Amino acid sequence: MTTSYDLAVVGAGIVGLAHALAAARKGLKVIVIDRDAQANGASIRNFGFVTVTGQERGDCWRRAMRSRDVWAEIAPKAGIRVEHRGLVVAARRPEAMTVLEAFIATEMGEGCRLATPAEALGIVPALKADGLVGALHSSHEIRVESRDAIPKLARHLAEAHGVTFLRDTVVRAVEPPAIETSSGTIRAEAAVVCPGDDFLTLFPERIAAYGVTKCKLHMMRLKPGRDLQLGAAVMSDLGLVRYLGYAALPEAAALKTRLVAEQGPHLDNGVHLIVVQSADGSLVVGDSHHYGTTPDPFAPEAVDDLILDEFRAVLDLPQAAVSERWTGIYASAADRLMFVDTPSAKVRIAMVTSGTGASTAFAIGEETIGDLFP
Ligand SMILES: Cc1cc2nc3c(=O)[nH]c(=O)nc-3n(C[C@H](O)[C@H](O)[C@H](O)COP(=O)(O)OP(=O)(O)OC[C@H]3O[C@@H](n4cnc5c(N)ncnc54)[C@H](O)[C@@H]3O)c2cc1C
């Protein structure tokens, strides 16, 4: 290969594409290399739910705010449809409302308001009125259809920013200016490795030092059973003990105690509820969390039933029926949501080790590229 690049990005998931975008916007010549012929990792298996409210206080929340702005800016340019905006967290216990009241009093409450049950039903008419105590409405979130958005983002990078894509190609060694791949040696002055949940092909010792493991999630698509405009993404009480922006508040302890007593199997399987809607009216519903070095490939019905149980408790859609199921895996670490490692002056490893990559990758990309190319 005779062409020389300023930057090689390994991995064409959202983390790799975010780095490619940040570098291209600086006028750099970029190549993105991925072993798969088409996007197949966590980035097309998620909700496409760009979440701000609920992200961990501090850097994660700040990165989510910035990344949401980049998504909103790039979506129309790349032909990516924003399916809907905003989030309603439907509280069904007084303890959940107490968490939401505490949350709104923090700096993270910016752009959010508490809603009465009637107001919440005005935004999401499909909510189950019976048992609804109140809600939080956040205006920040946007929802894209990831399986459509990720390929469109890659195409936009190629067409509008001149980024080269090399697919069906595994990267075996990264030692700029030589990037060794199954398609030959590529010349690049610097490299960012964004390998998702592949901890072994490149820099395995460095990645292992972060204590990474994997998390398997169950996801479903439901036909709602009637014409319906969801109105906003929906979350429930279970999310308030999982999403760190709420769960780290002292007020979450009482809710956790009650949920342990009332929904132990949900918590044991890491089940909480996110519901978003697609252009055809169908709902993407999840999820669960099971951890392990090599998660098994099975998707037991009992886990899906727990997710559906919460769906039916929160939404008044008795006719809703499952039309598609899949699982996804993301990298996970017990003590951090992401890391950027520096194996050498011209190489970075950028990994999101939590379920926040769709929401934070653009900001991470800008920070890493700013550091590599000051
Ligand atoms: C079911 C599910 C739901 C989620 N929900 C949300 C959500 O609501 N909001 C949110 O913000 N985040 C969510 N996430 C998390 C988010 O999807 C991930 O954090 C993000 O997609 C990780 O992006 P990535 O680019 O690191 O990984 P991936 O998308 O997995 O991409 C990594 C790529 O690297 C390539 N690769 C690796 N090693 C090599 C190599 N040596 N050579 C060539 N190519 C290589 C792989 O082929 C792959 O294409 C969810 C994840 C899942 C699975």
The ligand as a Gaussian input file, in Angstrom:
#p B3LYP/6-31G(d) Opt

LIG

0 1
 C      -27.694000      -4.380000      23.793000
 C      -26.923000      -3.141000      24.041000
 C      -27.593000      -1.992000      24.457000
 C      -26.885000      -0.817000      24.692000
 N      -27.563000       0.331000      24.983000
 C      -26.916000       1.513000      25.019000
 C      -27.612000       2.733000      25.200000
 O      -28.831000       2.763000      25.362000
 N      -26.919000       3.898000      25.227000
 C      -25.567000       3.905000      25.087000
 O      -24.965000       4.972000      25.123000
 N      -24.871000       2.768000      24.893000
 C      -25.507000       1.579000      24.870000
 N      -24.818000       0.426000      24.693000
 C      -23.343000       0.471000      24.675000
 C      -22.787000       0.870000      23.334000
 O      -23.478000       0.196000      22.308000
 C      -21.298000       0.512000      23.338000
 O      -20.654000       1.193000      24.409000
 C      -20.633000       0.938000      22.019000
 O      -21.377000       0.471000      20.925000
 C      -19.218000       0.420000      21.938000
 O      -18.714000       0.811000      20.688000
 P      -17.375000       0.240000      20.112000
 O      -17.104000       0.955000      18.849000
 O      -16.343000       0.269000      21.190000
 O      -17.656000      -1.317000      19.894000
 P      -18.235000      -2.145000      18.649000
 O      -19.449000      -1.533000      18.090000
 O      -18.336000      -3.556000      19.135000
 O      -17.113000      -2.029000      17.532000
 C      -15.824000      -2.569000      17.676000
 C      -15.321000      -2.926000      16.294000
 O      -13.934000      -3.213000      16.360000
 C      -13.652000      -4.215000      15.412000
 N      -12.351000      -4.813000      15.781000
 C      -11.943000      -5.176000      17.019000
 N      -10.669000      -5.617000      16.981000
 C      -10.261000      -5.522000      15.685000
 C       -9.032000      -5.823000      15.007000
 N       -7.957000      -6.284000      15.663000
 N       -8.962000      -5.618000      13.681000
 C      -10.028000      -5.131000      13.004000
 N      -11.206000      -4.816000      13.596000
 C      -11.326000      -5.020000      14.915000
 C      -14.829000      -5.164000      15.521000
 O      -14.973000      -5.925000      14.354000
 C      -15.981000      -4.162000      15.724000
 O      -16.605000      -3.830000      14.506000
 C      -25.477000      -0.790000      24.519000
 C      -24.811000      -1.947000      24.106000
 C      -25.521000      -3.114000      23.870000
 C      -24.780000      -4.341000      23.437000

